[in-house]
Amino acid sequence: MKINNNLKILCAISLSVLMLTSTSANAVQKGHLKVTSKVQKMVIVNKAGKKSYKFIPAAKVLPGEIVQYNTYFENISNKPATGINIVNPIPKHTVYLPNSATGKNTQSVFSVDGGKHYGKAGTLKVRGRDGKLHPAKPSDYTHIQWHYKGKLAPKTKQAVAFRVRLR
């Protein structure tokens, strides 16, 4: 199927705008966290017949390409931070790639209703056109939330990440 160049440009622009607004964080103690994001496009590198991947800035992303969202959170206080939850919406016009949500010392859960309710992958349900509940697919996910387990020590930085494919 041939895709109009204007649509490709619109998708690339939309993704760029969405990446600026895709992260929020909450800690029990206000002002303890500094949160930053980095959005990269995954590209295939083929050297001497070996295929590998590298990540480059996501300045232009076309349908079918894979994007990785990295969210960094740093405890900028002098006390341990607890109750840390990092939330990322899955940008419109993208599909979450299964098993791509990562984060050291975290537990990830997903939402299919715009971030109102969360559950583990495989436990969520969506209502189909037939009116019945069906198991949610990764393409139904609207948000990812990571719960940081334990305390984040002062002046310590951690990261979470996930990947999507642009539709």
Backbone as JSON, one array per atom type, in Angstrom:
{
  "sequence": "MKINNNLKILCAISLSVLMLTSTSANAVQKGHLKVTSKVQKMVIVNKAGKKSYKFIPAAKVLPGEIVQYNTYFENISNKPATGINIVNPIPKHTVYLPNSATGKNTQSVFSVDGGKHYGKAGTLKVRGRDGKLHPAKPSDYTHIQWHYKGKLAPKTKQAVAFRVRLR",
  "N": [[0.85, -1.18, 0.0], [0.65, 2.16, -0.89], [1.82, 5.03, 0.74], [0.86, 8.31, 1.27], [3.1, 11.07, 0.97], [2.63, 13.4, 2.47], [1.16, 12.4, 4.6], [3.09, 10.8, 5.82], [4.88, 12.77, 6.68], [3.21, 14.19, 8.43], [2.77, 12.18, 10.37], [5.38, 11.89, 11.35], [5.8, 14.45, 12.41], [3.75, 14.54, 14.32], [4.62, 12.53, 16.08], [6.96, 13.69, 17.03], [5.97, 15.91, 18.45], [4.42, 14.58, 20.36], [6.39, 13.27, 21.82], [7.4, 15.2, 23.45], [5.57, 15.55, 25.42], [5.21, 13.22, 26.82], [5.75, 12.13, 29.37], [5.35, 11.64, 32.87], [5.88, 11.93, 36.39], [5.55, 10.8, 39.74], [6.35, 11.25, 43.08], [6.27, 10.38, 46.49], [7.38, 12.28, 48.16], [7.41, 15.56, 47.38], [9.2, 17.29, 44.83], [11.48, 15.74, 44.8], [12.32, 14.42, 42.54], [13.89, 14.57, 39.35], [12.89, 14.5, 36.1], [13.5, 13.3, 32.89], [13.28, 12.85, 29.32], [14.05, 10.79, 26.48], [13.9, 10.22, 23.08], [14.27, 7.81, 20.67], [15.0, 6.47, 17.42], [14.97, 3.19, 16.19], [17.34, 1.65, 14.21], [18.46, -0.56, 11.62], [21.61, -2.02, 11.34], [23.87, -3.26, 9.08], [26.63, -4.99, 8.98], [29.25, -6.57, 7.41], [27.62, -8.79, 6.82], [26.4, -9.27, 9.24], [23.64, -8.58, 11.22], [22.65, -5.89, 13.2], [21.42, -3.58, 15.7], [20.98, -0.08, 16.13], [20.5, 3.02, 17.87], [19.17, 6.14, 17.04], [18.66, 9.74, 17.17], [15.19, 10.57, 17.14], [14.29, 12.28, 14.95], [12.92, 12.19, 12.56], [10.37, 10.06, 11.81], [8.95, 7.34, 10.21], [5.99, 5.57, 9.04], [5.83, 2.23, 10.24], [8.35, 2.16, 11.34], [10.44, 1.68, 14.25], [10.35, 3.02, 17.51], [12.02, 4.02, 20.44], [11.25, 4.93, 23.7], [12.81, 6.52, 26.29], [12.84, 7.1, 29.7], [14.21, 8.98, 32.17], [14.83, 9.16, 35.62], [15.79, 10.99, 38.4], [16.89, 11.21, 41.71], [17.03, 14.12, 43.2], [17.29, 15.11, 45.68], [18.42, 15.18, 49.13], [17.56, 13.05, 50.51], [16.26, 9.68, 50.64], [14.02, 8.68, 48.02], [10.69, 7.6, 47.8], [7.78, 5.7, 46.74], [7.63, 6.03, 43.97], [6.27, 6.48, 40.82], [6.27, 6.09, 37.43], [4.78, 7.3, 34.54], [3.89, 6.74, 31.23], [2.2, 7.77, 28.37], [1.07, 5.82, 25.6], [1.95, 6.87, 22.53], [-0.37, 8.29, 20.16], [-1.17, 6.8, 17.02], [0.73, 4.86, 17.18], [1.89, 1.55, 18.07], [2.28, -0.39, 20.9], [5.13, -2.41, 21.51], [5.2, -5.74, 22.38], [6.52, -6.93, 25.49], [8.52, -5.0, 25.7], [8.72, -3.09, 27.64], [10.85, -1.94, 30.03], [12.86, -1.7, 33.0], [15.0, -1.23, 35.63], [14.57, -2.67, 38.79], [11.81, -2.28, 38.84], [8.23, -2.57, 38.42], [6.04, -3.12, 35.81], [2.88, -1.99, 34.61], [-0.16, -1.86, 32.68], [-2.51, 0.19, 30.83], [-5.74, 0.31, 29.34], [-7.61, 2.16, 29.1], [-7.07, 4.89, 28.86], [-5.45, 5.52, 31.02], [-6.87, 5.39, 33.38], [-7.28, 3.0, 34.8], [-5.14, 0.29, 35.73], [-3.34, -2.73, 34.91], [-1.68, -5.94, 34.9], [0.07, -7.08, 31.98], [-1.75, -9.16, 29.83], [-3.83, -9.57, 31.58], [-5.72, -7.67, 31.18], [-8.85, -6.48, 29.84], [-10.88, -5.69, 26.99], [-13.75, -4.15, 25.54], [-15.34, -5.55, 22.84], [-16.55, -5.01, 19.45], [-18.74, -6.53, 19.38], [-19.83, -6.22, 21.83], [-18.97, -7.81, 23.87], [-16.53, -8.75, 26.4], [-13.08, -8.99, 25.72], [-9.75, -10.41, 25.69], [-7.21, -7.98, 26.1], [-5.07, -6.67, 23.58], [-1.62, -5.83, 22.86], [-1.85, -3.66, 21.11], [-4.04, -2.37, 22.07], [-3.27, -1.02, 24.31], [-2.98, 1.98, 26.17], [-1.46, 3.39, 27.99], [1.55, 3.11, 29.98], [2.68, 2.2, 33.16], [5.2, 2.4, 35.55], [6.18, 1.04, 38.61], [8.43, 1.95, 40.93], [10.37, -0.09, 42.87], [11.01, -0.01, 46.27], [13.45, 2.24, 47.72], [14.8, 5.14, 46.2], [17.99, 6.11, 46.22], [19.62, 9.16, 47.39], [20.77, 11.45, 44.89], [20.82, 9.56, 42.88], [20.3, 8.0, 39.72], [17.9, 6.5, 37.6], [16.33, 4.5, 35.01], [13.6, 3.93, 32.75], [12.08, 2.22, 29.98], [10.43, 1.83, 26.78], [9.16, 0.38, 23.72], [7.7, 1.26, 20.57], [5.85, 0.86, 17.52], [5.45, 2.85, 14.71], [2.35, 3.41, 13.21]],
  "CA": [[0.0, 0.0, 0.0], [1.44, 3.37, -0.99], [1.4, 6.04, 1.72], [1.06, 9.69, 0.84], [4.21, 11.74, 1.65], [2.11, 14.33, 3.48], [0.79, 11.61, 5.77], [4.35, 10.42, 6.47], [5.39, 13.96, 7.37], [2.31, 14.44, 9.55], [3.05, 11.2, 11.41], [6.67, 12.23, 11.94], [5.61, 15.66, 13.22], [2.94, 14.18, 15.47], [5.44, 11.8, 17.02], [7.88, 14.64, 17.65], [5.22, 16.68, 19.43], [4.02, 13.69, 21.45], [7.51, 12.91, 22.67], [7.63, 16.28, 24.41], [4.55, 15.54, 26.48], [4.9, 11.82, 27.09], [6.23, 11.6, 30.64], [5.05, 12.27, 34.15], [6.36, 11.12, 37.52], [5.05, 11.19, 41.05], [7.03, 10.69, 44.24], [5.55, 10.78, 47.7], [7.98, 13.54, 48.58], [7.43, 16.49, 46.25], [10.46, 17.95, 44.54], [12.62, 14.84, 44.92], [12.71, 13.82, 41.28], [14.07, 15.28, 38.09], [12.51, 13.52, 35.08], [13.8, 13.7, 31.52], [12.96, 11.82, 28.32], [14.83, 10.73, 25.26], [13.18, 9.43, 22.1], [15.21, 7.38, 19.64], [14.52, 5.56, 16.39], [15.81, 2.01, 16.05], [17.7, 1.39, 12.81], [19.22, -1.79, 11.41], [22.96, -1.84, 10.82], [24.3, -4.53, 8.5], [28.08, -4.94, 8.75], [29.86, -7.87, 7.09], [26.61, -9.83, 6.89], [25.81, -9.38, 10.59], [22.62, -7.58, 11.47], [22.53, -5.39, 14.57], [20.57, -2.4, 15.79], [21.47, 1.08, 16.86], [19.47, 4.01, 18.11], [19.53, 7.51, 16.65], [17.57, 10.68, 17.54], [13.96, 10.36, 16.38], [13.91, 13.54, 14.32], [11.94, 11.86, 11.52], [9.94, 8.67, 11.95], [7.96, 6.99, 9.19], [5.19, 4.4, 9.38], [6.53, 0.95, 10.26], [9.61, 2.25, 12.06], [10.37, 1.44, 15.7], [10.83, 4.12, 18.34], [12.19, 3.7, 21.86], [11.1, 6.03, 24.65], [13.58, 6.35, 27.53], [12.51, 8.08, 30.72], [15.21, 8.97, 33.23], [14.39, 9.84, 36.83], [16.92, 11.16, 39.3], [16.58, 11.75, 43.02], [17.88, 15.31, 43.34], [17.26, 15.55, 47.08], [19.4, 14.56, 50.03], [16.87, 11.98, 51.23], [15.75, 8.65, 49.74], [12.69, 8.92, 47.46], [9.85, 6.41, 47.76], [6.48, 5.91, 46.1], [7.87, 6.57, 42.62], [5.52, 5.92, 39.7], [6.52, 6.76, 36.16], [3.68, 7.02, 33.62], [4.06, 7.18, 29.84], [1.14, 7.39, 27.43], [1.49, 5.25, 24.32], [1.54, 7.92, 21.59], [-1.33, 7.97, 19.1], [-0.59, 6.34, 15.76], [1.78, 3.87, 17.44], [1.48, 0.31, 18.72], [3.26, -0.88, 21.87], [5.74, -3.69, 21.16], [5.13, -6.61, 23.56], [7.71, -7.24, 26.29], [9.57, -3.99, 25.53], [8.77, -2.21, 28.82], [11.94, -2.36, 30.89], [13.26, -0.77, 34.05], [15.64, -1.91, 36.76], [13.89, -2.56, 40.08], [10.46, -1.75, 38.61], [7.16, -3.44, 37.95], [5.24, -2.34, 34.86], [1.48, -2.33, 34.4], [-0.66, -1.21, 31.47], [-3.88, 0.69, 30.83], [-6.43, 0.29, 28.06], [-8.7, 3.13, 29.2], [-6.56, 6.26, 28.98], [-4.73, 5.73, 32.27], [-7.76, 5.39, 34.55], [-7.07, 1.75, 35.52], [-3.94, -0.42, 35.27], [-3.23, -4.14, 35.23], [-0.56, -6.63, 34.27], [-0.16, -7.54, 30.61], [-2.42, -10.46, 29.81], [-4.99, -9.6, 32.48], [-6.65, -6.6, 30.81], [-9.94, -6.81, 28.91], [-11.51, -4.59, 26.25], [-15.05, -4.51, 25.0], [-15.3, -5.63, 21.39], [-17.71, -4.47, 18.72], [-19.88, -7.4, 19.68], [-20.29, -5.9, 23.17], [-18.39, -8.75, 24.84], [-15.16, -8.48, 26.83], [-12.06, -9.82, 25.09], [-8.41, -10.08, 26.18], [-6.59, -6.82, 25.43], [-3.84, -6.88, 22.84], [-0.73, -4.68, 23.03], [-2.33, -2.52, 20.31], [-5.1, -1.71, 22.86], [-2.68, -0.3, 25.44], [-2.93, 3.44, 26.04], [-0.47, 3.91, 28.94], [2.38, 2.21, 30.77], [3.08, 2.76, 34.46], [6.23, 1.65, 36.26], [6.28, 1.26, 40.05], [9.8, 1.71, 41.37], [10.34, -0.84, 44.13], [11.97, 0.41, 47.28], [13.86, 3.64, 47.84], [15.83, 5.62, 45.29], [18.97, 6.83, 47.04], [19.92, 10.52, 46.96], [21.68, 11.67, 43.77], [20.84, 8.35, 42.06], [19.5, 8.09, 38.5], [17.42, 5.25, 37.03], [15.65, 4.7, 33.73], [12.63, 2.96, 32.21], [11.99, 2.37, 28.53], [9.51, 0.98, 26.03], [9.23, 0.56, 22.27], [6.47, 1.27, 19.79], [5.98, 0.92, 16.06], [4.57, 3.86, 14.13], [1.38, 2.78, 12.27]],
  "C": [[0.89, 1.24, 0.0], [0.89, 4.41, -0.01], [1.79, 7.41, 1.2], [2.19, 10.33, 1.64], [3.74, 12.72, 2.71], [1.71, 13.6, 4.75], [2.03, 11.19, 6.53], [4.9, 11.59, 7.27], [4.54, 14.27, 8.59], [2.58, 13.47, 10.69], [4.37, 11.52, 12.11], [6.55, 13.45, 12.84], [4.81, 15.33, 14.47], [3.76, 13.45, 16.52], [6.4, 12.73, 17.74], [7.17, 15.47, 18.72], [4.85, 15.82, 20.63], [5.19, 13.37, 22.37], [7.8, 13.98, 23.71], [6.67, 16.24, 25.59], [4.28, 14.13, 26.99], [5.31, 11.3, 28.46], [5.69, 12.39, 31.82], [5.59, 11.38, 35.24], [5.77, 11.68, 38.8], [5.9, 10.52, 42.11], [6.26, 11.18, 45.45], [6.08, 12.12, 48.19], [8.1, 14.46, 47.36], [8.81, 17.1, 46.08], [11.68, 17.06, 44.65], [13.15, 14.37, 43.57], [12.88, 14.84, 40.16], [13.83, 14.22, 37.01], [12.82, 14.1, 33.71], [13.49, 12.54, 30.58], [13.88, 11.93, 27.12], [14.09, 9.79, 24.31], [14.14, 9.11, 20.96], [14.53, 6.42, 18.67], [15.51, 4.4, 16.29], [16.07, 1.77, 14.56], [18.56, 0.13, 12.74], [20.57, -1.43, 10.8], [23.41, -3.21, 10.32], [25.77, -4.41, 8.13], [28.59, -6.36, 8.53], [28.86, -9.01, 7.26], [25.98, -10.04, 8.25], [24.85, -8.23, 10.8], [22.63, -7.19, 12.94], [21.67, -4.13, 14.53], [21.31, -1.29, 16.51], [20.33, 2.07, 16.98], [20.0, 5.38, 17.76], [18.4, 8.44, 17.08], [16.38, 10.52, 16.6], [13.46, 11.66, 15.77], [12.84, 13.32, 13.26], [11.64, 10.38, 11.62], [8.82, 8.42, 10.95], [7.17, 5.76, 9.61], [5.99, 3.11, 9.24], [7.82, 0.98, 11.05], [9.38, 2.11, 13.57], [11.02, 2.59, 16.44], [10.95, 3.62, 19.77], [12.09, 4.97, 22.67], [11.87, 5.68, 25.91], [13.18, 7.46, 28.49], [13.5, 7.91, 31.86], [14.65, 9.71, 34.44], [15.53, 9.81, 37.83], [16.44, 11.76, 40.61], [17.54, 12.91, 43.26], [17.91, 15.84, 44.77], [18.38, 14.87, 47.86], [18.79, 13.43, 50.85], [16.4, 10.93, 50.22], [14.33, 9.0, 49.28], [11.95, 7.59, 47.39], [8.55, 6.73, 47.05], [6.6, 6.44, 44.69], [7.06, 5.77, 41.6], [5.82, 6.75, 38.47], [5.41, 6.34, 35.2], [4.02, 7.59, 32.25], [2.82, 6.81, 29.05], [1.78, 6.73, 26.21], [1.02, 6.26, 23.27], [0.53, 7.42, 20.55], [-0.55, 7.62, 17.84], [0.61, 5.42, 15.96], [1.16, 2.65, 18.1], [2.61, -0.13, 19.64], [3.8, -2.23, 21.41], [5.82, -4.56, 22.42], [6.51, -6.86, 24.18], [8.83, -6.21, 26.14], [9.66, -3.03, 26.71], [9.82, -2.75, 29.78], [12.23, -1.29, 31.93], [13.8, -1.55, 35.23], [14.85, -1.62, 38.04], [12.48, -1.95, 39.94], [9.5, -2.88, 38.26], [6.31, -2.6, 37.01], [3.84, -2.91, 34.76], [0.97, -1.47, 33.25], [-2.1, -0.76, 31.66], [-4.44, 0.58, 29.42], [-7.53, 1.34, 28.02], [-8.19, 4.56, 29.45], [-5.88, 6.55, 30.3], [-5.6, 5.76, 33.51], [-7.51, 4.16, 35.43], [-5.87, 1.03, 34.9], [-4.0, -1.87, 35.69], [-2.04, -4.74, 34.5], [-0.94, -7.03, 32.85], [-0.79, -8.93, 30.66], [-3.63, -10.55, 30.7], [-6.06, -8.59, 32.08], [-7.66, -7.07, 29.78], [-10.42, -5.53, 28.23], [-12.83, -5.08, 25.69], [-14.97, -4.46, 23.47], [-16.54, -5.02, 20.76], [-18.97, -5.29, 18.98], [-20.45, -7.16, 21.08], [-19.72, -6.8, 24.26], [-16.97, -8.33, 25.2], [-14.22, -9.51, 26.2], [-10.71, -9.47, 25.71], [-7.82, -8.93, 25.39], [-5.31, -7.26, 24.73], [-2.92, -5.69, 23.09], [-1.17, -3.45, 22.22], [-3.46, -1.77, 21.02], [-4.54, -0.85, 23.98], [-2.62, 1.2, 25.17], [-1.85, 4.06, 26.92], [0.34, 2.77, 29.55], [2.72, 2.93, 32.07], [4.1, 1.82, 35.08], [6.17, 2.03, 37.73], [7.72, 0.95, 40.43], [9.73, 1.06, 42.75], [11.41, -0.33, 45.07], [12.25, 1.9, 47.25], [14.93, 3.96, 46.8], [16.76, 6.53, 46.09], [19.2, 8.25, 46.52], [20.97, 10.54, 45.84], [21.83, 10.43, 42.88], [19.89, 8.53, 40.89], [19.14, 6.69, 38.02], [16.69, 5.56, 35.73], [14.63, 3.59, 33.49], [12.53, 3.22, 30.72], [10.89, 1.48, 27.96], [9.63, 1.32, 24.56], [7.84, 0.5, 21.65], [6.82, 1.22, 18.31], [4.98, 1.95, 15.56], [3.67, 3.18, 13.09], [1.45, 3.43, 10.92]]
}
